[in-house]
Structures are given as structure tokens and as C-alpha cells.
Amino acid sequence: MPEELLPRLGEPFYTLKEKGTGLGLMICHKIIKQHKGNIYYQSKLNEGTLVEITFPLVN
């Protein structure tokens, strides 16, 4: 995936799929934020994409 597309990931109705709705990652972003987490993306064209999700530790 080209790096210039990464900022748009998680936007409602944004998809690169022919039959996608663009809602899957938006819902994931919302759930992660509700739990005070973060989601990060790194991508290199024709090599792959790394998705990192972090959550705070709770005692």
C-alpha cells in the first residue's frame, strides 16, 4: 500500500476494495479509541503493511 494512503485509513467509506464498504477499519478505530488505545500503520509498496495496536496497562 502506498504511504500516501495511510492517513486516510479509518475514514468512513474509504476503501480500496471493489466490494468494500469502508466501514471495517473505522469501527476498529472507534473501539480502540474507546479503550484509550492507539493504532499505527507503516507500509512499503510491494513489501507489506505493519499495523500496531497499543492499549494502556491497567492495574
TISEGU-170798 format. One line per 4 residues: number of its first residue (from 1); for each residue x, y, z of N, C-alpha, C. Coordinates in steps of 0.2 Angstrom, whole numbers, padded with zeros to 4 digits. Each point is the difference from the previous one (the first is absolute). Layout:
% TISEGU-170798
NUM) X,Y,Z,X,Y,Z,X,Y,Z | ...
This chain:
% TISEGU-170798
1) 0004,-0006,0000,-0004,0006,0000,0005,0006,0000 | -0002,0005,-0004,0004,0006,0000,0000,0004,0006 | 0005,0003,0002,0000,0004,0007,-0005,0005,0000 | -0001,0003,-0006,-0004,0006,0000,-0008,-0001,0001
5) -0001,-0007,0000,-0007,-0002,0002,-0001,-0001,0007 | 0005,-0001,0004,0000,-0002,0007,-0004,0005,0004 | 0000,0007,-0001,-0004,0004,0004,-0007,0000,-0001 | -0003,-0003,-0005,-0007,-0001,-0001,-0003,-0006,0003
9) 0005,-0005,0002,-0003,-0006,0003,-0004,0001,0006 | -0006,-0002,0000,-0004,0001,0006,-0006,0005,-0001 | 0001,0003,-0006,-0005,0005,-0002,-0007,-0004,-0002 | -0005,0003,0002,-0007,-0004,-0002,0000,0000,-0008
13) -0002,-0005,-0002,-0001,-0002,-0008,0006,0001,-0004 | 0006,0000,0003,0006,0000,-0004,0002,-0008,-0001 | 0000,-0002,-0006,0002,-0007,-0001,0004,0000,-0007 | 0005,-0005,0000,0003,-0002,-0006,-0002,-0006,-0004
17) -0005,-0003,0004,-0003,-0007,-0003,-0006,0002,-0005 | -0001,-0004,-0004,-0005,0000,-0005,-0007,0000,0003 | -0001,-0005,0005,-0007,-0001,0003,0001,0002,0008 | 0005,0004,0002,0000,0002,0007,-0005,0006,0001
21) -0001,0001,0007,-0005,0005,0002,0005,0006,0003 | 0006,-0002,0002,0004,0005,0003,-0002,0002,0007 | -0003,-0005,0004,-0003,0001,0006,0004,-0004,0005 | 0004,-0006,-0002,0003,-0004,0005,0005,0003,0004
25) 0005,0004,-0003,0005,0003,0004,-0002,0006,0004 | -0005,0003,-0003,-0003,0006,0004,-0003,-0003,0007 | -0003,-0006,0000,-0003,-0003,0006,0006,-0002,0004 | 0005,-0003,-0003,0006,-0002,0004,0003,0006,0004
29) 0001,0006,-0004,0002,0006,0003,-0004,0002,0006 | -0006,0000,-0001,-0005,0002,0005,0000,-0004,0007 | 0001,-0006,-0001,0000,-0005,0006,0007,0001,0003 | 0005,0001,-0004,0007,0001,0003,0000,0006,0004
33) -0003,0006,-0003,0000,0006,0004,-0004,0000,0006 | -0005,-0004,0000,-0005,0000,0006,0004,-0004,0006 | 0005,-0004,-0002,0004,-0003,0005,0006,0003,0001 | 0001,0007,-0002,0006,0004,0001,0006,-0003,-0003
37) -0001,-0003,-0006,0006,-0003,-0004,0001,0004,-0006 | 0005,-0002,-0003,0003,0003,-0006,0001,-0005,-0006 | 0000,0002,-0006,0001,-0005,-0006,0005,0004,-0004 | 0005,-0003,-0002,0005,0002,-0004,0001,-0004,-0007
41) 0002,0003,-0005,0001,-0003,-0006,0007,0001,-0003 | 0003,-0004,-0003,0007,0001,-0004,-0001,-0005,-0006 | 0002,0003,-0006,-0001,-0004,-0006,0005,0002,-0005 | 0002,-0005,-0004,0005,0000,-0005,-0003,-0003,-0006
45) -0001,0004,-0006,-0003,-0003,-0006,0003,-0007,-0002 | -0004,-0004,-0001,0002,-0007,-0003,0004,-0004,0006 | 0000,0002,0006,0004,-0003,0005,-0005,-0003,0006 | -0004,0005,0002,-0005,-0002,0005,-0002,0006,0004
49) -0005,-0001,0004,-0002,0005,0005,0000,-0003,0007 | 0002,0004,0005,0001,-0002,0007,-0006,0005,0003 | -0004,-0004,0004,-0005,0004,0004,0002,-0002,0008 | 0000,0005,0004,0002,0000,0007,-0006,0003,0004
53) -0002,-0004,0004,-0006,0002,0005,0003,0000,0007 | -0001,0006,0003,0003,0000,0007,-0006,0002,0005 | 0000,-0003,0006,-0005,0002,0005,0004,0001,0007 | -0002,0005,0004,0003,0001,0006,-0001,-0005,0005
57) 0005,-0001,0004,0000,-0005,0006,-0005,0002,0005 | -0004,-0004,0003,-0004,0002,0005,0001,-0005,0006 | 0001,0003,0006,0001,-0004,0006,-0006,-0003,0003
